[in-house]
Structures are given as C-alpha cells and as structure tokens.
Amino acid sequence: MHKAIADCNESLRLQSGDAGALNARGTAYLKLDQLDRALADFDTALRAEPKNAFSFYGRGITKRLKGDTAGADSDIAAAKQISPDIAEDFELFGVPAP
C-alpha cells in the first residue's frame, strides 16, 4: 500500500491535481484507515472533477467510517446517480460496499 501511495505522490508531483492519482491515493489511505488523508484526497479530486463518481463514492465510504452518516448517504447516492455500478469498482480494489 505504501508503494502505491509513493507512486501516486510521484504522479501528483508531475501532474498536480490529477483526479485519478488523488482517487488512487485516497483509496490507499482508506484501506490503511488513514481517514483524514483519504477524505482530503477525495475532496481535492472532486474540486478537479466535480462529477467524478469514484471520488463521491470514496468520500462517502470515508465519511461513513468517520461517523457522518448523512454526508456518506448523500455522496454515495450522488456517485450511484453518475455510475450505478460504482460499488463494484470499489470492490475490485478490496473496498466492500458500506
């Protein structure tokens, strides 16, 4: 997981604000239970791409784990509206549906 974070950091060094790298790093932080870092990455990714289902879903899962049920439900619903199968994408990365 730490290698994935290092790779994302390098990608972001080369292309600041890349939503894909931010989402990948956010997912790695999520799996490491570094929830504040995960949330920051998903927030930044959404500023770069405001309609990114992956960012919304990742942020929703993170909010749920932090105890923000209303925020989690809102973000997950937004993600599923953009991409109905988004939960399956996260399961491929080892993050089960909430």
RAGI-V204320 format. One record per backbone hydrogen bond with DSSP energy under -0.5 kcal/mol. CO is the residue of the C=O (numbers start at 1). NH is the residue of the N-H. Records with the same first field share a line. If there is no record, write none. Layout:
CO: NH, NH
This chain:
1: 5
2: 6
3: 7
4: 8
5: 9
6: 10
7: 11
8: 12
9: 13
10: 14
11: 15
15: 18
17: 19
18: 22
19: 23
20: 24
21: 25
22: 26
23: 27
24: 28
25: 29
26: 30
27: 31
28: 32
29: 34
30: 33
33: 35
34: 38
35: 39
36: 40
37: 41
38: 42
39: 43
40: 44
41: 45
42: 46
43: 47
44: 48
45: 49
49: 52
51: 53
52: 56
53: 57
54: 58
55: 59
56: 60
57: 61
58: 62
59: 63
60: 64
61: 65
62: 66
63: 68
64: 67
67: 69
68: 72
69: 73
70: 74
71: 75
72: 76
73: 77
74: 78
75: 79
76: 80
77: 81
78: 82
79: 83
83: 86
85: 88, 89
86: 90
87: 91
88: 92
89: 93
90: 93, 95
91: 94
94: 96
